[in-house]
């Protein structure tokens, strides 16, 4: 039983959580620049590139998509598969140790996937070597060029083999996902893209990961941290202990449930805030948690994750709660957005949603066409 810890209601926890997620002003100040935002979170969901760009943009008022892309070209962050076999944006210097710490869990499941695809470990390792050789010397290849290079070397990339081999090379730390060239994903050598990686000892790495997760998601539980990282229960417990001992975490109770947060967050206002956000589908707001009850009414989960397959719709959020979904359609001359309310929205709220979407359109540098 925890003693002497702060007791929070669910409503108070939600208010603090929105502050931690860098969607409200933080007592320690909001992170600035792409590098600052990504380091604040430690890792940000980015399996969909456009979603990842807006996740950064909405936390950097005044930035455009071109600004964010330029920061990624400056290597302020990179995309790779550090956790759960899922693409994230991570601080470049931390990519190597994150792959070593959390990526090994995904690699452990690779043999079963290769058996389904008809690949051997030797073939996967050879493919990684082929890509490494092709990219050596500052090379950068598009996804299609990577597959062509493998094919020319006699590697079968048919079906899902090609994706698995590209994933495997990055999961092993040979390659990383470099910024898009036009609409095409590109790959580079991790050791050349980031030649001076941070190399903390294992305990320090666990503490950094826990400190950043709870700083950017708290108050939340150890179970959520386990789900986010894919770490073992033992590693999760150790990570929380290291971060707590370092003073970057403190325990609280949310409706009686043990949770953790950055101690600085306790200086933030806890009264409900009636703000409106339009978030991309693959945002830490929802994907950073196993338990999403504070943010989404269970009756609305099917609308947010319609296939139940991990593909999330973009959300309209008011006061920390999902109140609608939205979809975009890009054209050369405008962005068309269709909003689907999940609860009744009065005229005033609709105007605020439109204002939030206008901010999104300015980020893209396109006029907005909105339909309900």
C-alpha positions in Angstrom: 0.0 0.0 0.0 1.4 3.4 -1.0 1.5 5.9 1.8 2.1 9.7 1.7 1.4 10.0 -2.0 -0.9 12.4 -3.8 -4.4 11.3 -4.5 -5.9 12.3 -7.9 -9.3 11.8 -9.4 -9.7 10.6 -12.9 -10.6 14.1 -14.1 -7.6 15.6 -12.4 -5.4 12.9 -13.9 -6.8 13.6 -17.4 -6.0 17.3 -17.1 -2.5 16.6 -16.0 -2.0 14.0 -18.7 -2.9 16.4 -21.5 -0.3 18.7 -20.0 2.3 15.9 -20.0 1.4 15.1 -23.6 2.6 18.7 -24.5 -0.8 19.7 -25.6 -1.0 22.3 -22.8 1.5 24.6 -21.1 3.8 22.7 -18.7 5.2 24.1 -15.5 8.7 23.2 -16.8 7.9 24.8 -20.2 6.8 23.1 -23.4 9.5 21.5 -25.4 10.7 23.5 -28.4 11.8 22.4 -31.8 11.5 18.9 -33.4 14.4 17.6 -31.4 13.0 18.9 -28.2 9.5 17.4 -28.7 10.9 14.0 -29.7 13.3 13.9 -26.7 10.4 14.9 -24.4 8.5 11.8 -25.4 11.5 9.5 -25.9 9.7 8.0 -28.8 6.6 9.0 -30.8 4.4 6.7 -32.9 5.2 7.4 -36.6 4.2 4.3 -38.6 2.3 6.7 -40.8 4.7 9.5 -41.9 2.0 12.2 -42.4 0.5 11.4 -39.0 4.0 11.7 -37.4 4.6 15.1 -39.0 1.3 16.5 -37.6 2.0 15.0 -34.2 5.1 17.2 -34.2 3.4 20.2 -35.8 0.5 20.5 -33.4 3.0 20.7 -30.5 5.0 23.3 -32.3 2.7 26.2 -33.0 3.8 28.3 -35.9 5.7 25.5 -37.5 4.8 24.3 -41.0 5.1 20.8 -42.5 8.1 22.1 -44.4 9.7 23.3 -41.2 9.3 19.8 -39.6 10.6 18.1 -42.7 13.7 20.4 -42.7 14.4 19.5 -39.1 14.3 15.8 -39.9 16.7 16.4 -42.8 18.9 18.1 -40.2 18.7 14.8 -38.3 17.0 16.3 -35.2 15.1 12.9 -35.0 14.8 9.8 -37.1 12.3 6.9 -37.7 13.1 3.3 -36.9 11.5 0.3 -35.2 12.7 0.6 -31.5 9.7 -1.0 -29.8 7.1 -3.6 -30.5 8.2 -3.8 -34.1 6.5 -0.5 -34.7 7.9 2.6 -36.4 8.6 5.5 -34.0 10.3 8.9 -34.2 13.3 8.8 -31.7 16.2 11.1 -30.9 18.9 10.2 -33.3 21.6 9.7 -30.7 19.3 7.4 -28.7 18.3 5.1 -31.6 21.1 2.6 -31.1 20.6 2.0 -27.4 16.8 1.9 -27.8 17.1 -0.8 -30.4 19.5 -2.7 -28.1 17.2 -2.3 -25.1 13.7 -2.8 -26.6 14.2 -4.0 -30.1 15.5 -7.4 -29.1 12.0 -8.4 -28.0 10.8 -7.9 -31.6 13.8 -9.7 -33.0 13.0 -12.7 -30.8 9.7 -13.1 -32.7 11.3 -12.9 -36.1 12.0 -16.6 -36.7 8.3 -17.4 -36.5 7.5 -14.7 -39.0 10.3 -15.9 -41.3 9.0 -19.4 -41.2 5.6 -18.1 -42.5 7.4 -16.2 -45.3 9.7 -19.0 -46.3 12.9 -17.1 -45.3 15.9 -18.3 -43.3 17.9 -16.3 -40.8 20.9 -16.6 -43.1 18.9 -15.0 -46.0 17.7 -12.2 -43.7 21.3 -11.5 -42.5 22.5 -11.6 -46.1 19.9 -9.0 -47.1 21.0 -6.7 -44.3 24.6 -7.1 -45.5 23.6 -6.3 -49.1 21.7 -3.1 -48.0 24.6 -2.1 -45.7 27.1 -2.4 -48.6 24.8 -0.5 -51.0 24.3 2.4 -48.5 28.0 2.7 -47.3 29.6 6.1 -47.9 26.5 8.2 -47.2 24.2 6.5 -49.6 20.4 6.9 -49.4 18.0 4.7 -51.2 14.3 4.8 -51.5 12.2 1.8 -50.5 11.8 0.7 -54.1 15.6 1.1 -54.7 16.3 -1.0 -51.7 14.1 -3.8 -53.0 15.7 -3.5 -56.5 19.1 -3.8 -54.9 18.1 -6.9 -53.0 16.6 -8.5 -56.1 19.7 -7.8 -58.1 21.7 -9.6 -55.4 19.5 -12.6 -55.8 17.3 -12.1 -52.8 13.6 -12.9 -53.2 11.5 -9.9 -52.1 8.1 -11.1 -53.3 5.0 -10.9 -51.2 5.7 -9.7 -47.7 9.4 -10.8 -47.8 10.6 -7.4 -48.9 8.9 -5.5 -46.0 10.3 -8.1 -43.5 13.8 -7.7 -44.8 13.7 -3.9 -44.7 12.3 -4.1 -41.1 14.9 -6.7 -40.1 17.8 -4.6 -41.3 16.6 -1.6 -39.3 15.7 -3.7 -36.3 19.2 -5.0 -36.2 20.5 -1.4 -36.3 22.1 -1.7 -39.8 19.8 0.9 -41.4 17.3 3.5 -40.3 14.5 5.3 -42.0 15.7 8.6 -43.4 13.3 11.4 -44.4 11.1 11.1 -47.4 12.3 12.3 -50.8 9.0 13.5 -52.3 6.5 10.9 -51.4 9.0 8.0 -51.1 10.4 6.6 -47.9 14.2 6.4 -47.9 16.8 4.4 -45.9 20.3 5.2 -44.7 23.0 3.5 -42.6 22.3 4.1 -39.0 26.0 4.4 -38.0 26.6 6.9 -40.8 23.4 8.9 -40.3 24.1 9.2 -36.5 27.9 8.7 -36.1 28.1 9.7 -32.4 25.4 7.6 -30.6 24.7 7.9 -26.9 25.7 4.6 -25.2 24.3 4.5 -21.6 24.7 1.4 -19.4 21.6 -0.8 -19.2 20.3 0.5 -15.9 20.8 4.1 -17.1 19.0 3.3 -20.3 16.0 1.8 -18.5 15.8 4.9 -16.2 15.9 7.3 -19.2 13.2 5.4 -20.9 10.9 5.3 -17.9 11.6 9.0 -17.0 10.7 10.1 -20.5 7.6 7.9 -20.8 6.0 9.0 -17.6 7.1 12.7 -18.1 5.2 12.7 -21.4 2.3 10.4 -20.6 1.8 10.6 -16.8 0.0 10.1 -14.6 -0.3 6.5 -15.8 0.5 3.0 -14.7 3.4 0.6 -14.9 1.2 -1.6 -17.1 0.9 1.2 -19.6 4.7 1.6 -19.6 5.1 -2.2 -20.2 2.6 -2.0 -23.1 4.4 0.9 -24.6 7.9 -0.4 -24.4 7.3 -4.2 -24.8 9.7 -4.7 -22.0 9.5 -7.6 -19.6 7.7 -7.1 -16.2 11.1 -7.4 -14.5 12.7 -4.7 -16.7 9.7 -2.5 -16.3 9.9 -2.7 -12.5 13.7 -2.0 -12.6 13.2 1.0 -15.0 10.6 2.6 -12.7 12.9 2.0 -9.7 15.9 3.6 -11.4 13.9 6.7 -12.5 12.3 7.0 -9.1 15.6 6.9 -7.4 16.9 9.5 -9.8 14.0 11.8 -8.8 12.5 11.9 -12.3 9.4 9.9 -11.2 7.1 10.0 -8.3 4.2 7.8 -7.4 0.6 9.0 -7.1 -2.8 7.3 -6.9 -5.5 7.9 -9.5 -8.9 6.8 -8.2 -6.9 4.5 -5.9 -4.7 3.0 -8.6 -0.9 3.3 -8.3 0.4 5.5 -11.1 3.5 7.6 -11.8 4.4 11.0 -13.2 7.1 13.6 -13.4 7.1 15.5 -10.0 7.1 18.8 -11.8 3.7 18.0 -13.3 2.1 18.3 -9.8 2.6 22.1 -10.1 0.3 22.2 -13.1 -3.4 23.2 -12.9 -5.7 20.3 -12.2 -9.0 21.9 -13.0 -10.6 20.6 -16.2 -9.7 22.6 -19.3 -12.1 22.9 -22.2 -9.7 23.1 -25.1 -10.2 21.6 -28.6 -7.5 19.6 -30.5 -7.6 17.8 -33.9 -5.1 14.9 -33.5 -3.7 12.5 -36.0 -4.7 8.9 -35.8 -1.3 7.6 -34.7 -0.6 9.9 -31.9 0.8 9.2 -28.4 -2.5 10.6 -27.0 -4.1 7.2 -27.6 -1.4 4.9 -28.8 0.8 5.6 -25.8 -1.6 3.8 -23.4 -3.0 0.3 -23.0 -5.9 1.7 -20.9 -7.6 4.5 -22.8 -10.6 4.9 -20.5 -9.8 8.4 -19.4 -9.8 9.6 -23.0 -12.3 7.6 -24.9 -15.8 6.4 -24.0 -15.8 2.6 -24.6 -18.9 3.0 -26.8 -16.7 5.1 -29.2 -13.7 2.8 -29.5 -15.2 1.0 -32.5 -15.4 4.4 -34.3 -11.8 5.3 -33.4 -10.4 1.8 -34.3 -13.0 0.6 -36.8 -11.3 -2.6 -37.8 -10.0 -3.4 -34.4 -6.6 -4.0 -36.1 -4.5 -1.1 -34.7 -5.4 1.4 -37.4 -6.6 4.5 -35.6 -8.8 7.3 -37.0 -7.7 10.9 -36.5 -9.6 12.3 -33.5 -11.4 15.5 -32.4 -10.6 16.0 -28.7 -12.4 18.4 -26.3 -11.2 18.7 -22.7 -9.1 15.6 -23.1 -12.0 13.4 -24.3 -12.6 12.1 -27.9 -15.7 13.7 -29.3 -15.3 12.9 -33.0 -13.1 11.6 -35.8 -11.9 13.2 -39.0 -10.4 12.2 -42.3 -8.4 14.2 -44.7 -8.1 14.1 -48.5 -5.2 15.9 -50.0 -5.3 17.6 -53.4 -2.7 20.0 -55.0 -4.8 23.0 -54.3 -6.6 22.2 -51.0 -7.1 19.8 -48.1 -10.6 18.4 -47.7 -11.5 17.3 -44.1 -14.6 15.4 -43.2 -15.5 15.5 -39.5 -17.7 12.8 -37.9 -19.0 13.8 -34.4 -19.4 11.1 -31.9 -21.4 13.3 -29.5 -23.6 16.3 -30.2 -21.5 19.3 -30.9 -23.1 22.8 -30.6 -22.4 25.6 -33.0 -19.7 27.1 -30.8 -17.8 23.8 -30.5 -18.0 23.3 -34.3 -16.5 26.7 -34.8 -13.6 25.8 -32.5 -13.1 22.5 -34.4 -13.0 24.4 -37.6 -10.4 26.8 -36.1 -8.3 23.8 -35.0 -8.5 22.4 -38.5 -7.6 25.8 -40.0 -4.4 25.5 -38.0 -3.8 22.1 -39.6 -4.4 23.5 -43.0 -1.9 26.3 -42.4 0.6 23.6 -41.3 0.2 22.0 -44.7 0.2 25.3 -46.5 -3.2 24.6 -48.1 -6.7 26.0 -48.0 -9.2 24.0 -45.9 -12.4 22.6 -47.3 -14.5 21.3 -44.3 -17.5 19.0 -44.4 -19.5 17.5 -41.5 
